[in-house]
């Protein structure tokens, strides 16, 4: 029999596995419609304006910026270069009123020495800026593009590893061939499952945040063969599905299977005005809810999205904006063990 606790027990339930990291681009477009009650971390390269920062602080959302030192592998092995970088990042945090910084190095073919130096660099920054924190972005699987960084060391040195569970289509991560998980989808379900499982074998689950795409991938399809044409944001897709460009829609299919679990939109000609590509594979609130659930099932620290401002906040598609953020808030309520306003214990 379930017991229910009064609101006094809520504080003990809300912290475990309920992190939500919202990456946002320059200007944080549509920030007024973000679900500030669900977001815990706002991450960015360009500093948001004062209104956005004020809203974040008011909502208890932590501000994380990409570290401005931007060192590469050759720099990590130079103690003097690292010392200078650490000092500059410390100033960046204090001068900008940040709660932390993140690292997003995505290079391949690092030597063992360079991998060890990267971990050491992250740890030095974390120690220098404490109690502010760091987090580290990593590929969708530990072996993504054969990177195999020192994930255990990076996790120990940081608040969490942000798993970039996107750009996992076979044109980007060719290592899917080894796993047998190749797909044109941006975040294939089988590949995500493999990535989460593999990371959890190396790192404590509560040091992992699963990031997922709020955009899709365009292709030209000729005789069944796909050629990659770049990204398509949901703000580009919605007019074709629900707006003034529905004449472009040829077919719209949910690939409801364990390998892909994503939507395929086929267009009459090019889907977008901006370039070629008559096919778009993408996720929406339905497919993302299943993928967010991976974080809950595996007891990860949380979820995130790239990027929050890839939706259409113009007012024309508010119904779909609410659905996207609703999937996030539903996940968070589930992660917190909340049913309505009652905490299950």
C-alpha positions as CSV (number, residue, x, y, z in Angstrom):
1,X,0.0,0.0,0.0
2,X,1.3,3.5,-0.9
3,X,1.7,6.0,1.9
4,X,1.4,9.7,1.1
5,X,3.3,12.4,2.9
6,X,2.3,15.9,3.4
7,X,4.1,18.8,1.8
8,X,6.8,18.7,4.5
9,X,8.3,15.7,2.8
10,X,8.4,17.4,-0.6
11,X,11.8,19.0,-0.1
12,X,13.5,15.7,0.4
13,X,12.1,14.3,-2.9
14,X,12.7,17.2,-5.3
15,X,16.5,17.1,-5.6
16,X,17.2,13.6,-6.8
17,X,17.2,13.3,-10.5
18,X,15.4,16.5,-11.3
19,X,18.0,18.6,-13.1
20,X,16.9,20.3,-16.3
21,X,19.6,22.0,-18.4
22,X,18.2,24.3,-21.0
23,X,20.8,25.4,-23.6
24,X,19.9,28.6,-25.4
25,X,21.4,30.6,-28.2
26,X,22.2,34.3,-28.5
27,X,19.2,36.4,-27.3
28,X,17.4,33.4,-25.6
29,X,14.5,33.9,-28.1
30,X,11.1,33.2,-26.5
31,X,12.5,33.2,-23.0
32,X,9.2,34.6,-21.6
33,X,7.6,31.2,-22.5
34,X,10.2,28.9,-21.1
35,X,9.1,26.7,-18.3
36,X,11.1,28.4,-15.6
37,X,9.6,26.2,-12.9
38,X,11.2,23.1,-14.6
39,X,14.5,24.5,-15.7
40,X,17.3,24.3,-13.1
41,X,20.3,25.4,-15.3
42,X,20.4,27.9,-18.2
43,X,23.5,27.3,-20.4
44,X,24.8,29.6,-23.1
45,X,27.7,31.0,-25.0
46,X,26.5,34.6,-25.4
47,X,25.5,36.2,-22.1
48,X,21.7,36.7,-22.0
49,X,20.4,40.2,-21.4
50,X,19.6,41.5,-17.9
51,X,15.9,40.6,-18.2
52,X,16.7,37.0,-18.9
53,X,19.3,36.8,-16.1
54,X,16.9,38.5,-13.7
55,X,14.1,35.9,-14.6
56,X,16.6,33.1,-14.1
57,X,17.7,34.3,-10.7
58,X,14.1,35.0,-9.6
59,X,13.3,31.4,-10.6
60,X,16.3,29.9,-8.8
61,X,17.8,28.9,-12.2
62,X,21.6,28.6,-12.3
63,X,23.5,30.5,-15.0
64,X,26.3,28.5,-16.8
65,X,28.4,30.0,-19.6
66,X,30.9,28.3,-21.8
67,X,34.4,28.9,-20.4
68,X,36.0,31.7,-22.3
69,X,39.6,30.2,-22.2
70,X,38.8,27.7,-25.0
71,X,42.0,25.8,-24.6
72,X,42.8,22.9,-26.9
73,X,44.8,19.7,-26.4
74,X,48.2,21.3,-27.0
75,X,47.4,23.9,-24.3
76,X,46.2,21.4,-21.7
77,X,49.7,20.0,-21.3
78,X,51.2,23.4,-20.6
79,X,51.0,24.2,-16.9
80,X,51.6,27.9,-17.4
81,X,48.9,28.1,-20.1
82,X,46.4,26.2,-17.9
83,X,47.2,28.4,-14.9
84,X,46.5,31.5,-16.9
85,X,43.3,30.0,-18.3
86,X,42.1,29.0,-14.8
87,X,42.7,32.5,-13.5
88,X,40.7,34.1,-16.4
89,X,37.8,31.7,-15.9
90,X,37.7,32.6,-12.3
91,X,37.4,36.2,-13.2
92,X,34.7,35.3,-15.8
93,X,32.6,33.7,-13.2
94,X,32.9,36.4,-10.6
95,X,32.6,39.4,-13.0
96,X,29.5,37.9,-14.7
97,X,27.7,36.6,-11.6
98,X,27.7,33.1,-13.0
99,X,26.9,29.9,-11.1
100,X,29.4,28.0,-13.2
101,X,31.0,27.3,-16.6
102,X,30.9,24.3,-18.9
103,X,33.4,22.6,-21.2
104,X,32.4,21.5,-24.7
105,X,35.5,20.1,-26.3
106,X,34.5,17.7,-29.1
107,X,37.8,16.7,-30.7
108,X,38.9,13.2,-31.7
109,X,42.2,11.2,-31.7
110,X,43.5,12.5,-28.4
111,X,46.5,10.8,-26.9
112,X,46.3,9.3,-23.4
113,X,48.4,12.1,-22.2
114,X,46.0,14.7,-23.6
115,X,43.0,12.9,-22.2
116,X,44.6,12.9,-18.7
117,X,45.5,16.6,-19.1
118,X,41.9,17.5,-20.1
119,X,40.7,15.9,-16.9
120,X,43.3,17.7,-14.8
121,X,42.4,21.1,-16.5
122,X,38.7,20.6,-15.7
123,X,39.5,19.7,-12.1
124,X,41.7,22.8,-11.7
125,X,38.9,25.1,-12.9
126,X,36.4,23.4,-10.7
127,X,38.6,23.8,-7.6
128,X,39.4,27.4,-8.5
129,X,35.8,28.6,-9.0
130,X,34.1,26.7,-6.1
131,X,31.4,26.9,-4.8
132,X,30.5,27.7,-8.5
133,X,30.5,24.5,-10.5
134,X,31.5,23.1,-13.9
135,X,29.8,20.5,-16.1
136,X,31.3,18.8,-19.2
137,X,29.6,18.1,-22.5
138,X,30.3,14.6,-23.9
139,X,29.2,12.7,-27.0
140,X,26.0,10.6,-27.2
141,X,28.0,7.4,-26.4
142,X,31.5,7.1,-24.7
143,X,32.8,5.8,-28.1
144,X,31.1,8.5,-30.1
145,X,33.6,9.2,-33.0
146,X,36.1,7.0,-31.1
147,X,36.7,9.7,-28.4
148,X,36.9,7.5,-25.3
149,X,37.8,10.4,-22.9
150,X,38.5,9.9,-19.2
151,X,34.8,10.0,-18.4
152,X,35.2,8.7,-14.8
153,X,37.8,11.4,-14.1
154,X,35.8,14.2,-15.8
155,X,32.6,13.2,-13.8
156,X,34.5,13.2,-10.6
157,X,35.9,16.7,-11.3
158,X,32.5,18.1,-12.4
159,X,28.9,18.5,-11.2
160,X,27.8,16.2,-14.1
161,X,28.5,15.1,-17.6
162,X,26.0,16.4,-20.2
163,X,25.4,13.6,-22.7
164,X,24.8,15.2,-26.0
165,X,22.2,12.8,-27.2
166,X,21.9,14.4,-30.6
167,X,23.9,14.6,-33.8
168,X,23.8,10.8,-33.5
169,X,22.5,10.2,-37.1
170,X,24.8,8.0,-39.2
171,X,26.2,10.9,-41.2
172,X,27.8,12.3,-38.0
173,X,28.5,9.4,-35.7
174,X,29.9,6.7,-38.0
175,X,30.7,4.5,-35.0
176,X,27.0,3.5,-35.0
177,X,28.1,0.8,-37.5
178,X,29.9,-1.1,-34.8
179,X,26.8,-1.0,-32.6
180,X,24.4,-1.8,-35.4
181,X,22.3,1.3,-34.4
182,X,22.7,3.5,-37.4
183,X,19.7,5.7,-38.2
184,X,18.9,8.9,-40.0
185,X,17.1,10.1,-36.8
186,X,18.8,12.8,-34.8
187,X,18.5,10.9,-31.5
188,X,17.8,7.2,-32.4
189,X,16.3,5.4,-29.4
190,X,18.6,2.3,-29.6
191,X,21.7,4.5,-29.8
192,X,20.5,6.6,-26.9
193,X,19.9,3.4,-24.8
194,X,23.4,2.1,-25.7
195,X,24.9,5.5,-24.8
196,X,23.2,5.8,-21.4
197,X,24.0,2.1,-20.6
198,X,27.7,2.5,-21.5
199,X,28.1,5.8,-19.6
200,X,26.4,4.3,-16.5
201,X,29.0,1.5,-16.6
202,X,31.8,4.1,-16.3
203,X,30.2,6.8,-14.2
204,X,27.7,7.0,-11.3
205,X,24.2,7.5,-12.9
206,X,23.6,10.6,-10.7
207,X,26.5,12.3,-12.5
208,X,24.8,12.1,-15.9
209,X,22.3,14.4,-17.6
210,X,20.8,13.3,-20.9
211,X,20.5,16.1,-23.4
212,X,18.1,15.7,-26.4
213,X,17.4,17.6,-29.6
214,X,14.7,20.2,-30.2
215,X,15.6,20.2,-33.9
216,X,15.8,17.7,-36.7
217,X,18.0,16.7,-39.7
218,X,17.3,17.4,-43.4
219,X,18.0,15.0,-46.2
220,X,17.7,14.6,-49.9
221,X,16.4,11.2,-50.8
222,X,17.2,9.7,-54.2
223,X,16.2,6.1,-54.9
224,X,16.0,5.5,-51.2
225,X,19.5,6.9,-50.5
226,X,19.7,9.8,-48.1
227,X,22.2,12.7,-48.5
228,X,22.6,14.9,-45.4
229,X,21.6,18.6,-45.9
230,X,21.9,20.0,-42.4
231,X,19.6,20.8,-39.5
232,X,16.0,22.0,-39.3
233,X,14.6,23.6,-36.1
234,X,11.2,22.8,-34.9
235,X,10.3,26.4,-35.7
236,X,11.0,25.5,-39.3
237,X,9.0,22.2,-39.2
238,X,5.8,23.4,-37.5
239,X,4.6,25.7,-40.4
240,X,4.8,22.6,-42.7
241,X,2.8,20.5,-40.3
242,X,0.3,23.0,-38.8
243,X,0.8,26.4,-40.4
244,X,0.8,28.2,-43.8
245,X,3.1,25.8,-45.6
246,X,1.1,22.6,-45.3
247,X,1.0,22.3,-49.1
248,X,4.7,21.2,-48.8
249,X,3.8,18.1,-46.7
250,X,3.8,14.9,-48.7
251,X,3.8,12.4,-45.8
252,X,4.3,12.4,-42.1
253,X,5.2,9.1,-40.4
254,X,6.1,8.0,-36.9
255,X,8.8,5.3,-37.0
256,X,7.5,3.7,-33.8
257,X,10.3,1.2,-33.3
258,X,13.1,0.7,-30.8
259,X,15.8,1.6,-33.3
260,X,14.6,5.1,-34.4
261,X,11.5,6.2,-32.6
262,X,11.3,9.5,-34.5
263,X,9.2,11.3,-37.1
264,X,9.9,11.3,-40.8
265,X,8.5,14.3,-42.7
266,X,8.6,14.0,-46.5
267,X,7.9,17.2,-48.5
268,X,6.8,18.0,-52.1
269,X,10.2,19.4,-53.2
270,X,12.4,21.2,-50.7
271,X,11.0,21.4,-47.1
272,X,12.6,24.8,-46.4
273,X,13.2,27.9,-48.3
274,X,16.7,28.1,-47.1
275,X,18.1,25.0,-48.9
276,X,17.7,21.6,-50.4
277,X,16.3,18.6,-48.6
278,X,12.9,17.1,-49.1
279,X,13.0,14.8,-46.0
280,X,13.3,15.8,-42.3
281,X,13.8,13.4,-39.4
282,X,12.9,15.0,-36.1
283,X,11.6,14.5,-32.5
284,X,8.6,16.1,-30.9
285,X,7.0,16.0,-27.4
286,X,5.7,12.4,-28.1
287,X,9.1,10.9,-29.1
288,X,11.1,12.9,-26.6
289,X,8.9,11.8,-23.7
290,X,10.0,8.2,-24.3
291,X,13.6,9.4,-24.5
292,X,13.4,11.6,-21.3
293,X,12.1,8.4,-19.6
294,X,15.5,6.8,-20.1
295,X,16.9,9.3,-17.6
296,X,14.2,8.4,-15.1
297,X,14.5,4.7,-15.6
298,X,18.3,4.7,-15.2
299,X,18.2,7.2,-12.3
300,X,20.2,9.9,-14.1
301,X,20.7,13.3,-12.6
302,X,18.5,14.8,-15.2
303,X,17.7,15.9,-18.8
304,X,18.4,18.8,-21.0
305,X,17.7,20.2,-24.5
306,X,19.6,21.7,-27.4
307,X,18.2,24.3,-27.7
308,X,15.3,25.9,-25.9
309,X,15.0,28.7,-28.5
310,X,14.5,26.3,-31.5
311,X,10.8,26.6,-31.1
312,X,8.5,29.1,-32.7
313,X,7.5,31.6,-29.9
314,X,5.8,34.0,-32.3
315,X,2.3,33.2,-30.9
316,X,1.4,31.2,-34.0
317,X,2.2,27.8,-32.4
318,X,1.7,28.3,-28.7
319,X,-0.2,25.0,-28.5
320,X,2.9,23.2,-29.6
321,X,5.3,25.2,-27.5
322,X,3.2,24.2,-24.5
323,X,3.3,20.5,-25.5
324,X,7.1,20.6,-25.8
325,X,7.6,22.2,-22.4
326,X,4.8,20.0,-21.0
327,X,6.8,16.9,-21.8
328,X,9.7,18.4,-19.7
329,X,7.5,19.3,-16.8
330,X,5.8,15.9,-16.9
331,X,9.2,14.2,-16.7
332,X,10.3,16.4,-13.8
333,X,7.1,15.7,-11.8
334,X,7.7,12.0,-12.4
335,X,11.4,12.3,-11.4
336,X,10.4,14.1,-8.2
337,X,7.8,11.4,-7.4
338,X,5.0,13.9,-7.5
339,X,1.4,12.8,-8.3
340,X,-0.6,16.0,-8.5
341,X,0.4,17.9,-5.4
342,X,1.2,14.7,-3.4
343,X,4.5,13.2,-2.9
344,X,4.6,9.4,-3.1
345,X,7.0,7.8,-0.5
